[in-house]
């Protein structure tokens, strides 16, 4: 009996089993990592239908302000809404070309956000509220292009968060702030 306890074959059996399980686990982990089977947090793109501002107004729990000043040639194109606390109204040329501006408005805590380089952000005031304005946009290589005909203005009133973004319409920060101040 004492001799059986020290049998070398017996001591190796648990090591072989544990080693095999570990090896299979490692192979499984490598497959998961290689094939992307791990669950990763990702943004899910949801296609929101285009609705009119009146329809959007009925779906959100706040009054949707509209600008009283816009650059010449821009007309209301429609809105997206994610009830009850987010809407995006967009304006563009009457010919439907893919340029123009959008105004996002949401209530409650801001989720996520937009990323801008520190060097592109400029502090501004919108009707007494602090905000940031940026000129430029990210290119396909994720490089900031300050000379791009695009930009954004973000600010919060405490109850509401706003973002005006624009592309292809030659809008300066000053005129973007002018649009923001005209919201009624």
C-alpha positions in Angstrom: 0.0 0.0 0.0 2.7 2.4 0.9 4.5 1.5 -2.3 1.3 2.4 -4.4 1.1 5.9 -2.9 4.5 6.7 -4.4 3.9 5.2 -7.7 5.4 7.6 -10.3 2.6 6.8 -12.8 0.0 7.8 -10.3 1.7 11.2 -9.6 1.9 12.1 -13.3 -1.8 11.3 -14.0 -3.2 14.5 -12.3 -0.4 16.6 -13.8 -1.2 15.3 -17.3 -5.0 15.9 -16.8 -4.4 19.4 -15.5 -1.9 20.2 -18.2 -4.3 18.9 -20.9 -7.2 21.0 -19.6 -5.0 24.0 -19.4 -3.7 23.5 -22.9 -7.3 23.0 -24.3 -8.3 26.2 -22.4 -5.5 28.1 -23.9 -6.3 26.9 -27.4 -9.9 27.9 -26.8 -8.9 31.3 -25.6 -6.7 31.9 -28.6 -9.5 30.9 -30.9 -11.9 33.3 -29.2 -9.4 36.1 -29.4 -8.4 35.3 -33.0 -11.9 34.9 -34.3 -13.3 37.8 -32.3 -15.8 35.7 -30.4 -15.3 37.7 -27.2 -18.2 40.1 -26.5 -16.8 43.6 -26.9 -18.7 46.8 -26.1 -19.6 48.4 -29.4 -21.8 51.1 -30.6 -24.9 49.8 -32.3 -26.1 51.8 -35.2 -29.8 52.1 -35.3 -31.4 53.6 -38.3 -34.0 56.2 -37.1 -36.7 57.2 -39.5 -36.9 60.8 -40.8 -39.9 62.6 -39.4 -41.2 66.1 -39.4 -40.5 68.5 -36.6 -44.2 68.4 -35.5 -44.1 64.6 -35.3 -40.8 64.8 -33.4 -42.4 67.3 -31.0 -45.2 64.9 -30.2 -42.7 62.2 -29.3 -40.3 64.0 -27.0 -41.1 65.4 -23.6 -39.8 69.0 -24.2 -40.4 71.9 -26.6 -38.0 71.6 -29.5 -36.5 75.0 -30.3 -35.8 76.0 -33.9 -33.4 78.6 -35.1 -34.6 82.0 -36.1 -31.4 82.6 -38.1 -29.8 80.2 -40.6 -27.3 80.8 -43.4 -29.0 81.6 -46.7 -30.1 78.6 -48.7 -30.7 76.1 -45.8 -34.1 74.7 -45.4 -35.6 72.2 -42.9 -35.0 68.6 -44.1 -36.5 66.7 -41.2 -35.8 65.2 -37.8 -34.8 62.0 -36.1 -36.2 61.3 -32.6 -35.4 58.8 -29.9 -38.2 59.3 -27.4 -38.5 60.6 -24.8 -35.3 62.6 -24.5 -33.4 63.1 -27.8 -34.0 64.7 -31.1 -31.9 65.8 -34.1 -33.2 68.4 -36.5 -31.3 68.8 -39.7 -31.2 71.5 -42.4 -29.7 71.5 -45.8 -29.9 73.0 -49.3 -33.2 72.6 -51.1 -31.4 70.6 -53.8 -30.8 67.8 -51.2 -27.0 67.8 -51.5 -25.3 66.1 -48.6 -24.2 69.2 -46.7 -25.8 71.3 -44.1 -26.2 71.3 -40.4 -27.9 69.4 -37.6 -29.1 70.4 -34.2 -29.1 67.7 -31.5 -31.0 68.3 -28.3 -31.3 65.9 -25.3 -32.4 66.0 -21.7 -31.0 64.1 -18.8 -27.5 63.0 -18.3 -25.3 63.1 -21.4 -24.3 59.6 -22.5 -21.2 59.2 -24.6 -19.9 62.2 -26.4 -17.8 63.4 -29.2 -14.0 63.4 -29.2 -12.1 66.5 -30.3 -8.4 67.3 -30.0 -7.6 69.8 -27.3 -6.0 72.1 -29.9 -9.2 72.3 -31.9 -11.5 73.2 -29.0 -12.3 76.9 -28.4 -14.3 78.1 -25.4 -17.4 80.1 -26.3 -20.5 81.5 -24.5 -24.0 80.7 -25.7 -26.6 83.0 -24.0 -24.5 82.9 -20.8 -23.8 79.1 -20.9 -20.2 77.8 -21.4 -19.6 75.7 -24.5 -17.0 74.6 -26.9 -16.7 75.2 -30.6 -14.5 73.3 -33.0 -13.5 73.8 -36.7 -12.5 70.8 -38.6 -13.2 67.0 -38.6 -11.6 63.6 -38.5 -10.5 62.0 -41.7 -10.6 58.3 -42.6 -7.1 57.8 -41.0 -8.5 59.3 -37.7 -6.4 62.4 -38.1 -7.9 65.8 -37.3 -8.1 68.1 -40.3 -8.5 71.7 -39.0 -9.0 73.0 -42.5 -12.0 70.8 -43.2 -15.3 72.6 -44.0 -16.9 71.2 -40.9 -17.3 71.8 -37.2 -19.4 71.6 -34.1 -20.7 73.6 -31.2 -21.6 71.9 -27.9 -23.1 73.4 -24.7 -25.4 72.6 -21.8 -27.9 74.6 -19.9 -28.0 72.0 -17.1 -31.4 70.6 -18.1 -30.6 70.3 -21.8 -27.5 69.4 -23.8 -27.1 70.8 -27.3 -24.9 70.1 -30.3 -24.9 71.9 -33.6 -22.7 70.2 -36.3 -22.2 71.3 -39.8 -20.4 70.3 -43.0 -19.9 71.7 -46.4 -21.5 75.1 -45.8 -18.5 77.3 -44.8 -19.8 78.0 -41.3 -17.5 79.7 -38.8 -17.7 79.3 -35.0 -19.1 82.8 -34.8 -22.0 82.0 -37.0 -22.6 78.6 -35.4 -22.9 80.5 -32.0 -25.2 82.9 -33.8 -27.5 80.0 -34.8 -27.4 78.7 -31.2 -28.3 82.1 -29.8 -31.3 82.2 -32.2 -32.9 79.0 -31.0 -36.5 79.7 -29.8 
